Each structure stands twice: as C-alpha cells, then as structure tokens.
Amino acid sequence: MYAAGQDDLGGVVAAYVREVPEPWWPVVLLAVIQLGDAAMCFQPVGFIARCFTDVGLPRALWPVMPWVKVAATVGLVAGLWVPYVGALTGAALVAYFVCAVAAHVRAHDFGRNLALNASLSLVLCVAVFVACFLR
C-alpha cells in the first residue's frame, strides 16, 4: 500500500527519474513526430503501408497502429507534468522501436524502412528517454 509521504516503490523510481523532463523541448519534438506518424497511419500513406506489408504486420492490426502512436503522444505530453508517465512512455517507445527494428531484420527488409523509419526512430527515442527523463 502507498502511504502518505512515502516515496513510490521506496524511492527506487524517484532515484532514476527526473522530477521534470530537462530539457523539455526534445519531449515535445518527439510528441509532435509521434502525432504526425499517427496522422499518416490513419489512412496509411504509401511508404507506411509498404512498411507494414514488408514486415508482415497483419492487416487487422493496421487500424490499431495510429492509436498506439496517439497514446505515445499523450503519454509524452503528460510526462511534462507527470514525469513518471513520460518516462514510462519513453521506455515503451524504445521497446516499440526495438521490436520494429527486429521485425525489419526478421523480414530481411534492410532498405529505407529499417534505416530511416525504424533505426532512426529508435535512436531518437533512446536519446530523448535518456537525456530528458533519466537522472
């Protein structure tokens, strides 16, 4: 049980997560990128549809993808006021893009989709997570 005045998890999380994201602007930039990606996924534009097809993402999951990205946007923005939410969202984005890179490698899709879409996004998410949320 959480007692009043007690740090979360005995202070374990507080020891690693900043009280506010610093600097804040990379978090906002990543949120804008995620929102733009979500917009392009609602009616998947050509390169996104090819990417989904190339990695073998079942067509039934295509409508879920923009909502995952909207949730990431909301989590990052909320993280400006509730850093644990932003840190959790940042970690989830890192895991998401690790899976995306793995999916491209598994599908032998070593072109633009892996290099630009998945790998660059992974690097950006790791950089924002480490630089802005971790102490």
DSSP file (Angstrom, degrees, kcal/mol; ACC not computed):
  #  RESIDUE AA STRUCTURE BP1 BP2  ACC     N-H-->O    O-->H-N    N-H-->O    O-->H-N    TCO  KAPPA ALPHA  PHI   PSI    X-CA   Y-CA   Z-CA
    1    1 A M              0   0    0      0, 0.0     2,-0.7     0, 0.0     0, 0.0   0.000 360.0 360.0 360.0 147.6    0.0    0.0    0.0
    2    2 A Y        -     0   0    0      7,-0.0     2,-0.3     6,-0.0     6,-0.1  -0.793 360.0-158.1 -89.6 118.7    1.1    3.5   -0.7
    3    3 A A    >   -     0   0    0     -2,-0.7     3,-2.1     4,-0.2     2,-0.0  -0.736  30.0 -93.7 -97.5 146.9    1.3    5.5    2.5
    4    4 A A  T 3  S+     0   0    0     -2,-0.3     3,-0.1     1,-0.3    -1,-0.1  -0.323 111.6  15.9 -58.2 132.9    1.1    9.3    2.5
    5    5 A G  T 3  S+     0   0    0      1,-0.3     2,-0.4    -3,-0.0    -1,-0.3   0.345  96.6 121.9  85.8  -7.2    4.5   10.9    2.4
    6    6 A Q    <   -     0   0    0     -3,-2.1    -1,-0.3     1,-0.1     3,-0.1  -0.738  65.6-117.6 -91.1 135.7    6.2    7.7    1.3
    7    7 A D    >   -     0   0    0     -2,-0.4     3,-1.5     1,-0.1    -4,-0.2  -0.312  42.3 -87.6 -64.5 153.1    8.2    7.7   -2.0
    8    8 A D  G > >S-     0   0    0      1,-0.3     3,-2.4     2,-0.2     5,-0.5  -0.411 109.3  -3.4 -62.6 136.4    6.9    5.5   -4.7
    9    9 A L  G > 5S-     0   0    0      1,-0.3     3,-1.2     2,-0.2    -1,-0.3   0.813 132.7 -59.2  49.5  36.5    8.4    2.0   -4.5
   10   10 A G  G < 5S-     0   0    0     -3,-1.5    -1,-0.3     1,-0.2    -2,-0.2   0.749  99.4 -58.0  67.9  22.9   10.5    3.1   -1.6
   11   11 A G  G <>5S+     0   0    0     -3,-2.4     4,-1.4    -5,-0.1    -1,-0.2   0.467 106.7 122.6  88.6   1.8   12.2    5.8   -3.7
   12   12 A V  H <>5S+     0   0    0     -3,-1.2     4,-0.5    -4,-0.4     3,-0.3   0.952  79.3  39.3 -63.0 -50.7   13.5    3.4   -6.3
   13   13 A V  H >><S+     0   0    0     -5,-0.5     4,-1.9     1,-0.2     3,-1.7   0.924 113.3  55.7 -65.9 -43.4   11.8    5.1   -9.2
   14   14 A A  H 34 S+     0   0    0     -6,-0.5    -1,-0.2     1,-0.3    -2,-0.2   0.777  99.7  62.1 -60.8 -26.1   12.4    8.6   -7.9
   15   15 A A  H 3< S+     0   0    0     -4,-1.4    -1,-0.3    -3,-0.3    -2,-0.2   0.736 115.8  29.5 -71.5 -20.9   16.1    7.8   -7.7
   16   16 A Y  H << S+     0   0    0     -3,-1.7   119,-2.0    -4,-0.5     2,-0.5   0.612 108.3  70.9-114.5 -17.4   16.3    7.3  -11.5
   17   17 A V  B  < S-A  134   0A   0     -4,-1.9   117,-0.2   117,-0.2    67,-0.1  -0.886  78.6-122.0-110.0 132.4   13.6    9.6  -13.0
   18   18 A R        -     0   0    0    115,-3.0    69,-0.1    -2,-0.5    -2,-0.1  -0.234  18.6-123.1 -63.8 156.9   13.9   13.4  -13.0
   19   19 A E  S    S+     0   0    0      1,-0.3    65,-0.1    64,-0.1    -1,-0.1   0.871  99.3   9.1 -70.4 -36.6   11.2   15.5  -11.3
   20   20 A V  S    S-     0   0    0     62,-0.1    -1,-0.3    63,-0.1    60,-0.1  -0.990  96.2 -95.5-137.4 146.3   10.6   17.3  -14.6
   21   21 A P        -     0   0    0      0, 0.0   112,-0.2     0, 0.0     3,-0.1  -0.398  44.7-137.9 -61.5 132.4   11.9   16.5  -18.0
   22   22 A E  S    S+     0   0    0    110,-1.5     2,-0.1     1,-0.3    -4,-0.0  -0.949  88.8  24.0-140.5 117.0   15.0   18.5  -18.7
   23   23 A P  S    S-     0   0    0      0, 0.0     4,-0.3     0, 0.0    -1,-0.3   0.597  80.5-169.2 -75.4 157.9   15.4   19.7  -21.4
   24   24 A W  S >> S+     0   0    0      1,-0.2     4,-1.6    -2,-0.1     3,-0.7   0.770  70.2  74.6 -85.8 -28.2   11.6   19.7  -22.2
   25   25 A W  H 3> S+     0   0    0      1,-0.2     4,-2.6     2,-0.2     5,-0.2   0.813  89.7  55.8 -65.7 -33.0   11.8   20.5  -25.9
   26   26 A P  H 3> S+     0   0    0      0, 0.0     4,-2.6     0, 0.0    -1,-0.2   0.868 106.6  53.3 -64.9 -31.1   13.0   17.1  -27.2
   27   27 A V  H <> S+     0   0    0     -3,-0.7     4,-2.2    -4,-0.3    -2,-0.2   0.927 111.0  45.4 -65.1 -44.4   10.0   15.6  -25.4
   28   28 A V  H  X S+     0   0    0     -4,-1.6     4,-2.4     2,-0.2    -1,-0.2   0.909 112.3  51.8 -64.9 -42.2    7.7   18.0  -27.3
   29   29 A L  H  X S+     0   0    0     -4,-2.6     4,-2.3     1,-0.2    -2,-0.2   0.927 110.7  47.4 -60.3 -45.8    9.5   17.3  -30.6
   30   30 A L  H  X S+     0   0    0     -4,-2.6     4,-2.5     1,-0.2    -1,-0.2   0.882 110.8  52.4 -64.1 -37.8    9.1   13.6  -30.2
   31   31 A A  H  X S+     0   0    0     -4,-2.2     4,-2.3     2,-0.2    -2,-0.2   0.907 109.6  48.8 -63.8 -41.5    5.4   14.0  -29.3
   32   32 A V  H  X S+     0   0    0     -4,-2.4     4,-2.5     2,-0.2    -2,-0.2   0.907 111.2  50.1 -64.5 -41.4    4.9   16.1  -32.5
   33   33 A I  H  X S+     0   0    0     -4,-2.3     4,-2.5     2,-0.2    -2,-0.2   0.921 111.3  48.6 -62.2 -44.0    6.7   13.4  -34.5
   34   34 A Q  H  X S+     0   0    0     -4,-2.5     4,-2.4     2,-0.2    -2,-0.2   0.889 111.0  50.2 -63.9 -38.9    4.5   10.7  -33.0
   35   35 A L  H  X S+     0   0    0     -4,-2.3     4,-2.3     2,-0.2    -2,-0.2   0.908 111.2  48.6 -66.5 -41.3    1.4   12.7  -33.7
   36   36 A G  H  X S+     0   0    0     -4,-2.5     4,-1.9     2,-0.2    -2,-0.2   0.905 111.4  50.2 -63.2 -40.7    2.5   13.2  -37.3
   37   37 A D  H  X S+     0   0    0     -4,-2.5     4,-1.1     1,-0.2    -2,-0.2   0.903 109.4  51.7 -62.9 -41.6    3.2    9.5  -37.6
   38   38 A A  H >X S+     0   0    0     -4,-2.4     4,-1.3     1,-0.2     3,-0.7   0.922 107.5  52.2 -60.8 -44.0   -0.2    8.7  -36.2
   39   39 A A  H 3X S+     0   0    0     -4,-2.3     4,-0.6     1,-0.3     3,-0.3   0.884 109.6  49.2 -60.4 -39.0   -1.9   11.0  -38.8
   40   40 A M  H 3<>S+     0   0    0     -4,-1.9     5,-1.5     1,-0.2    -1,-0.3   0.690 109.7  53.8 -73.8 -17.3   -0.1    9.2  -41.6
   41   41 A C  H <<5S+     0   0    0     -4,-1.1    -1,-0.2    -3,-0.7    -2,-0.2   0.679  87.7  75.8 -90.8 -19.2   -1.2    5.8  -40.2
   42   42 A F  H  <5S+     0   0    0     -4,-1.3    -2,-0.1     1,-0.3    -1,-0.1   0.942 121.9  12.1 -59.2 -47.6   -5.0    6.5  -40.0
   43   43 A Q  T  <5S-     0   0    0     -4,-0.6    -1,-0.3    20,-0.0     6,-0.1  -0.834 108.7-125.2-120.6  87.1   -5.2    6.1  -43.8
   44   44 A P  T   5 -     0   0    0      0, 0.0    -3,-0.2     0, 0.0    -4,-0.1  -0.007  19.7-134.8 -48.6 121.6   -1.7    4.6  -44.2
   45   45 A V    >>< -     0   0    0     -5,-1.5     4,-2.8     1,-0.1     3,-0.6  -0.257  35.4 -89.8 -67.5 165.7    0.3    6.6  -46.8
   46   46 A G  H 3> S+     0   0    0      1,-0.3     4,-2.5     2,-0.2     5,-0.2   0.859 123.6  44.7 -48.8 -53.1    2.2    4.6  -49.4
   47   47 A F  H 3> S+     0   0    0      1,-0.2     4,-1.8     2,-0.2    -1,-0.3   0.828 115.3  48.8 -69.0 -29.1    5.5    4.1  -47.6
   48   48 A I  H <> S+     0   0    0     -3,-0.6     4,-2.8     2,-0.2    -1,-0.2   0.912 110.9  49.6 -74.0 -42.4    3.9    3.2  -44.3
   49   49 A A  H  X S+     0   0    0     -4,-2.8     4,-2.4     1,-0.2    -2,-0.2   0.915 112.6  48.2 -60.4 -42.2    1.5    0.7  -46.0
   50   50 A R  H  X S+     0   0    0     -4,-2.5     4,-3.3    -5,-0.3    -1,-0.2   0.898 110.8  51.8 -64.0 -39.5    4.6   -0.9  -47.7
   51   51 A C  H  X S+     0   0    0     -4,-1.8     4,-1.9     2,-0.2    -2,-0.2   0.943 110.7  46.8 -61.7 -48.6    6.4   -0.9  -44.4
   52   52 A F  H  X>S+     0   0    0     -4,-2.8     5,-2.4     1,-0.2     4,-0.5   0.912 116.3  45.7 -58.9 -43.0    3.5   -2.7  -42.7
   53   53 A T  H ><5S+     0   0    0     -4,-2.4     3,-1.0    -5,-0.2    -2,-0.2   0.925 109.4  54.2 -66.5 -45.4    3.3   -5.2  -45.6
   54   54 A D  H 3<5S+     0   0    0     -4,-3.3    -1,-0.2     1,-0.3    -2,-0.2   0.847 111.7  43.7 -60.8 -36.4    7.1   -5.8  -45.8
   55   55 A V  H 3<5S-     0   0    0     -4,-1.9    -1,-0.3    -5,-0.2    -2,-0.2   0.514 115.1-115.0 -88.9  -3.2    7.4   -6.7  -42.1
   56   56 A G  T <<5 +     0   0    0     -3,-1.0    -3,-0.2    -4,-0.5    -2,-0.1   0.771  48.5 172.0  80.3  26.2    4.2   -8.9  -42.3
   57   57 A L      < -     0   0    0     -5,-2.4    -1,-0.2    -6,-0.2     5,-0.1  -0.573  41.8-110.9 -68.6 122.3    2.1   -6.9  -39.9
   58   58 A P    >>  -     0   0    0      0, 0.0     3,-2.2     0, 0.0     4,-0.5  -0.266  17.9-126.9 -57.5 137.8   -1.4   -8.4  -40.2
   59   59 A R  G >4 S+     0   0    0      1,-0.3     3,-0.9     2,-0.2    -2,-0.1   0.777 107.4  67.4 -58.0 -27.7   -3.9   -6.1  -41.9
   60   60 A A  G 34 S+     0   0    0      1,-0.2    -1,-0.3     2,-0.1     4,-0.1   0.749  99.8  50.9 -64.5 -23.2   -6.2   -6.5  -38.9
   61   61 A L  G X> S+     0   0    0     -3,-2.2     3,-1.2     1,-0.2     4,-1.2   0.585  84.4  88.7 -90.8 -11.0   -3.7   -4.6  -36.8
   62   62 A W  G X< S+     0   0    0     -3,-0.9     3,-0.6    -4,-0.5    -1,-0.2   0.893  85.4  52.9 -55.6 -43.1   -3.2   -1.6  -39.1
   63   63 A P  G 34 S+     0   0    0      0, 0.0     4,-0.5     0, 0.0    -1,-0.3   0.721 105.3  57.3 -67.4 -17.4   -6.1    0.3  -37.5
   64   64 A V  G X> S+     0   0    0     -3,-1.2     4,-1.7     1,-0.2     3,-0.5   0.820  90.5  73.4 -78.0 -32.0   -4.5   -0.1  -34.1
   65   65 A M  H <X S+     0   0    0     -4,-1.2     4,-1.9    -3,-0.6     5,-0.2   0.859  92.4  50.4 -58.3 -43.7   -1.2    1.5  -35.1
   66   66 A P  H 3> S+     0   0    0      0, 0.0     4,-2.3     0, 0.0    -1,-0.2   0.879 110.2  52.0 -64.0 -32.4   -2.3    5.1  -35.2
   67   67 A W  H <> S+     0   0    0     -3,-0.5     4,-2.4    -4,-0.5    -2,-0.2   0.837 105.6  54.3 -72.2 -31.4   -3.9    4.8  -31.7
   68   68 A V  H  X S+     0   0    0     -4,-1.7     4,-1.8     2,-0.2    -1,-0.2   0.914 111.8  45.4 -62.6 -41.9   -0.7    3.4  -30.3
   69   69 A K  H  X S+     0   0    0     -4,-1.9     4,-2.1     2,-0.2    -2,-0.2   0.848 111.0  51.8 -72.6 -34.8    1.1    6.5  -31.7
   70   70 A V  H  X S+     0   0    0     -4,-2.3     4,-2.6     2,-0.2    -2,-0.2   0.916 109.3  51.3 -64.7 -42.5   -1.6    8.8  -30.3
   71   71 A A  H  X S+     0   0    0     -4,-2.4     4,-2.6     1,-0.2    -2,-0.2   0.890 108.7  51.5 -61.4 -39.2   -1.2    7.2  -26.9
   72   72 A A  H  X S+     0   0    0     -4,-1.8     4,-2.4     2,-0.2    -1,-0.2   0.908 109.6  50.2 -63.8 -41.3    2.5    7.8  -27.1
   73   73 A T  H  X S+     0   0    0     -4,-2.1     4,-2.4     2,-0.2     5,-0.2   0.943 112.1  46.6 -60.5 -48.1    1.9   11.4  -27.9
   74   74 A V  H  X S+     0   0    0     -4,-2.6     4,-2.8     1,-0.2     5,-0.2   0.910 112.6  50.4 -62.1 -43.1   -0.5   11.8  -25.0
   75   75 A G  H  X S+     0   0    0     -4,-2.6     4,-1.6     2,-0.2    -1,-0.2   0.891 111.1  48.0 -63.7 -40.1    2.0   10.0  -22.6
   76   76 A L  H  < S+     0   0    0     -4,-2.4     4,-0.4     2,-0.2    -2,-0.2   0.924 114.3  45.6 -66.9 -43.9    4.9   12.2  -23.7
   77   77 A V  H >< S+     0   0    0     -4,-2.4     3,-1.6     1,-0.2     4,-0.4   0.921 112.4  50.7 -65.7 -42.9    2.9   15.4  -23.3
   78   78 A A  H >X S+     0   0    0     -4,-2.8     4,-2.8     1,-0.3     3,-1.7   0.834  99.8  67.9 -61.2 -30.8    1.5   14.2  -19.9
   79   79 A G  T 3< S+     0   0    0     -4,-1.6    -1,-0.3     1,-0.3    -2,-0.2   0.649  83.6  71.0 -65.6 -15.0    5.1   13.5  -19.0
   80   80 A L  T <4 S+     0   0    0     -3,-1.6    -1,-0.3    -4,-0.4    -2,-0.2   0.799 116.7  22.4 -68.4 -27.3    5.9   17.2  -19.0
   81   81 A W  T <4 S+     0   0    0     -3,-1.7    -2,-0.2    -4,-0.4    -1,-0.1   0.693 134.7  37.0-108.2 -29.8    3.8   17.4  -15.8
   82   82 A V  S >X S-     0   0    0     -4,-2.8     4,-1.5     1,-0.1     3,-1.4  -0.801  70.7-170.9-125.1  87.1    4.0   13.8  -14.5
   83   83 A P  H 3> S+     0   0    0      0, 0.0     4,-3.0     0, 0.0     5,-0.2   0.767  80.9  61.5 -56.2 -30.7    7.5   12.7  -15.3
   84   84 A Y  H 3> S+     0   0    0      1,-0.2     4,-2.5     2,-0.2     5,-0.2   0.893 104.5  49.7 -63.4 -37.0    6.9    9.0  -14.4
   85   85 A V  H <> S+     0   0    0     -3,-1.4     4,-2.5     2,-0.2    -1,-0.2   0.921 112.9  46.7 -65.4 -43.8    4.3    8.9  -17.2
   86   86 A G  H  X S+     0   0    0     -4,-1.5     4,-2.8     2,-0.2    -2,-0.2   0.902 112.7  49.4 -64.4 -41.0    6.7   10.4  -19.6
   87   87 A A  H  X S+     0   0    0     -4,-3.0     4,-2.5     2,-0.2    -2,-0.2   0.912 112.2  47.9 -64.9 -42.1    9.5    8.1  -18.6
   88   88 A L  H  X S+     0   0    0     -4,-2.5     4,-2.3    -5,-0.2    -2,-0.2   0.908 113.3  48.3 -64.0 -41.8    7.2    5.1  -18.9
   89   89 A T  H  X S+     0   0    0     -4,-2.5     4,-2.5     2,-0.2    -2,-0.2   0.913 111.0  50.9 -64.3 -42.6    6.1    6.3  -22.3
   90   90 A G  H  X S+     0   0    0     -4,-2.8     4,-2.1     1,-0.2    -2,-0.2   0.915 111.3  47.4 -61.0 -43.3    9.7    6.9  -23.4
   91   91 A A  H  X S+     0   0    0     -4,-2.5     4,-2.3     1,-0.2    -1,-0.2   0.891 111.1  51.7 -64.6 -39.1   10.6    3.4  -22.3
   92   92 A A  H  X S+     0   0    0     -4,-2.3     4,-2.6     2,-0.2    -2,-0.2   0.888 108.6  51.0 -65.4 -38.4    7.6    1.9  -24.1
   93   93 A L  H  X S+     0   0    0     -4,-2.5     4,-2.5     2,-0.2    -1,-0.2   0.893 108.7  51.5 -65.6 -39.1    8.6    3.8  -27.3
   94   94 A V  H  X S+     0   0    0     -4,-2.1     4,-2.0     2,-0.2    -2,-0.2   0.943 112.3  46.0 -61.2 -46.6   12.2    2.4  -27.0
   95   95 A A  H  X S+     0   0    0     -4,-2.3     4,-2.2     1,-0.2    -2,-0.2   0.906 111.1  53.5 -62.3 -41.3   10.7   -1.1  -26.7
   96   96 A Y  H  X S+     0   0    0     -4,-2.6     4,-2.0     1,-0.2    -2,-0.2   0.928 112.1  43.3 -59.1 -47.0    8.3   -0.5  -29.6
   97   97 A F  H  X S+     0   0    0     -4,-2.5     4,-2.5     2,-0.2    -1,-0.2   0.769 108.7  57.2 -77.3 -24.2   11.2    0.6  -31.9
   98   98 A V  H  X S+     0   0    0     -4,-2.0     4,-2.4    -5,-0.2    -1,-0.2   0.924 110.5  45.9 -63.5 -43.9   13.4   -2.3  -30.8
   99   99 A C  H  X S+     0   0    0     -4,-2.2     4,-2.4     2,-0.2    -2,-0.2   0.881 111.3  52.5 -64.6 -37.8   10.6   -4.6  -31.9
  100  100 A A  H  X S+     0   0    0     -4,-2.0     4,-2.2     2,-0.2    -2,-0.2   0.926 110.3  46.9 -64.5 -44.7   10.2   -2.6  -35.2
  101  101 A V  H  X S+     0   0    0     -4,-2.5     4,-2.5     1,-0.2    -2,-0.2   0.930 113.0  49.8 -61.3 -44.8   13.9   -3.0  -35.9
  102  102 A A  H  X S+     0   0    0     -4,-2.4     4,-2.9     1,-0.2    -2,-0.2   0.888 108.9  52.5 -61.5 -39.1   13.7   -6.7  -35.1
  103  103 A A  H  X S+     0   0    0     -4,-2.4     4,-1.8     2,-0.2    -1,-0.2   0.902 110.5  47.5 -64.5 -40.4   10.7   -7.1  -37.4
  104  104 A H  H  <>S+     0   0    0     -4,-2.2     5,-3.0     2,-0.2     4,-0.2   0.908 113.6  47.4 -66.7 -41.2   12.6   -5.5  -40.3
  105  105 A V  H ><5S+     0   0    0     -4,-2.5     3,-1.5     1,-0.2    -2,-0.2   0.930 111.5  50.6 -64.9 -44.7   15.6   -7.6  -39.7
  106  106 A R  H 3<5S+     0   0    0     -4,-2.9    -1,-0.2     1,-0.3    -2,-0.2   0.860 112.5  47.2 -60.1 -36.0   13.5  -10.8  -39.5
  107  107 A A  T 3<5S-     0   0    0     -4,-1.8    -1,-0.3    -5,-0.2    -2,-0.2   0.407 111.9-121.9 -86.2   2.7   11.8   -9.8  -42.8
  108  108 A H  T < 5 +     0   0    0     -3,-1.5     2,-1.1    -4,-0.2    -3,-0.2   0.855  61.3 150.1  56.3  36.9   15.2   -9.1  -44.4
  109  109 A D      < +     0   0    0     -5,-3.0     5,-0.2    -6,-0.2    -1,-0.2  -0.747   5.8 155.9 -99.6  83.9   13.9   -5.6  -45.1
  110  110 A F        +     0   0    0     -2,-1.1    -1,-0.1    -3,-0.1    -5,-0.1   0.212  41.8  89.4 -98.9  14.5   17.3   -3.8  -44.9
  111  111 A G  S  > S-     0   0    0      3,-0.1     4,-2.4     4,-0.1     3,-0.4   0.301 101.8 -43.3 -88.6-143.8   16.4   -0.8  -47.0
  112  112 A R  H  >>S+     0   0    0      1,-0.2     4,-2.8     2,-0.2     5,-1.2   0.847 129.4  60.7 -57.9 -39.8   14.9    2.6  -46.2
  113  113 A N  I  4>S+     0   0    0      1,-0.2     5,-2.3     3,-0.2    -1,-0.2   0.908 112.3  36.8 -59.4 -43.9   12.3    1.3  -43.8
  114  114 A L  I  4>S+     0   0    0     -3,-0.4     5,-2.9    -5,-0.2     6,-0.3   0.952 123.3  41.7 -71.8 -49.5   14.9   -0.2  -41.5
  115  115 A A  I  <>S+     0   0    0     -4,-2.4     5,-0.9     3,-0.2    -2,-0.2   0.948 130.4  19.4 -67.4 -50.6   17.5    2.5  -41.8
  116  116 A L  I  <5S+     0   0    0     -4,-2.8     5,-0.5    -5,-0.2     4,-0.2   0.944 129.4  36.6 -89.1 -53.3   15.3    5.6  -41.7
  117  117 A N  I  ><S+     0   0    0     -5,-1.2     4,-0.7     3,-0.2    -3,-0.2   0.972 129.3  20.7 -70.6 -55.1   12.0    4.7  -40.2
  118  118 A A  I  ><S+     0   0    0     -5,-2.3     4,-2.3    -6,-0.2   -17,-0.2   0.953 126.7  41.5 -84.6 -52.1   12.8    2.1  -37.5
  119  119 A S  I  ><S+     0   0    0     -5,-2.9     4,-2.4    -6,-0.2     5,-0.2   0.920 117.3  46.0 -67.4 -44.8   16.5    2.7  -36.6
  120  120 A L  H  ><S+     0   0    0     -5,-0.9     4,-2.4    -6,-0.3    -1,-0.2   0.896 113.7  50.4 -65.3 -38.9   16.5    6.5  -36.7
  121  121 A S  H  X S+     0   0    0     -4,-0.7     4,-2.6    -5,-0.5    -1,-0.2   0.893 109.5  51.6 -64.5 -39.4   13.3    6.5  -34.6
  122  122 A L  H  X S+     0   0    0     -4,-2.3     4,-2.6     2,-0.2     5,-0.2   0.937 110.3  48.0 -61.6 -46.9   14.9    4.1  -32.1
  123  123 A V  H  X S+     0   0    0     -4,-2.4     4,-2.5     1,-0.2    -2,-0.2   0.924 112.8  48.9 -60.5 -44.6   17.9    6.3  -31.8
  124  124 A L  H  X S+     0   0    0     -4,-2.4     4,-2.4     2,-0.2    -1,-0.2   0.918 112.2  47.8 -62.2 -44.1   15.7    9.4  -31.3
  125  125 A C  H  X S+     0   0    0     -4,-2.6     4,-2.6     2,-0.2    -2,-0.2   0.904 112.4  48.6 -65.3 -41.7   13.6    7.7  -28.7
  126  126 A V  H  X S+     0   0    0     -4,-2.6     4,-2.7     2,-0.2     5,-0.3   0.929 111.9  50.2 -62.5 -44.6   16.6    6.4  -26.7
  127  127 A A  H  X S+     0   0    0     -4,-2.5     4,-2.7    -5,-0.2     5,-0.3   0.922 113.6  44.2 -61.3 -45.5   18.2    9.9  -26.8
  128  128 A V  H  X>S+     0   0    0     -4,-2.4     4,-2.3     2,-0.2     5,-0.6   0.928 114.8  49.5 -66.6 -44.1   15.0   11.6  -25.5
  129  129 A F  I  X>S+     0   0    0     -4,-2.6     4,-1.5    -5,-0.2     5,-1.1   0.944 119.1  36.6 -59.6 -49.8   14.4    8.9  -22.9
  130  130 A V  I  <5S+     0   0    0     -4,-2.7     4,-0.5    -5,-0.2    -2,-0.2   0.933 122.5  42.0 -71.4 -46.6   18.0    9.0  -21.5
  131  131 A A  I  <5S+     0   0    0     -4,-2.7    -3,-0.2    -5,-0.3    -2,-0.2   0.842 125.8  29.4 -73.3 -33.2   18.6   12.8  -21.9
  132  132 A C  I  <5S+     0   0    0     -4,-2.3  -110,-1.5    -5,-0.3    -3,-0.2   0.776 128.6  27.2-101.8 -28.9   15.3   14.1  -20.7
  133  133 A F  I  <<S+     0   0    0     -4,-1.5  -115,-3.0    -5,-0.6     2,-0.2   0.777 100.8  75.4-109.8 -30.7   13.9   11.6  -18.2
  134  134 A L  B   <  A   17   0A   0     -5,-1.1  -117,-0.2    -4,-0.5  -118,-0.1  -0.595 360.0 360.0 -88.7 147.1   16.7    9.8  -16.5
  135  135 A R              0   0    0   -119,-2.0    -1,-0.1    -2,-0.2  -118,-0.1   0.462 360.0 360.0 -77.4 360.0   18.9   11.3  -13.9
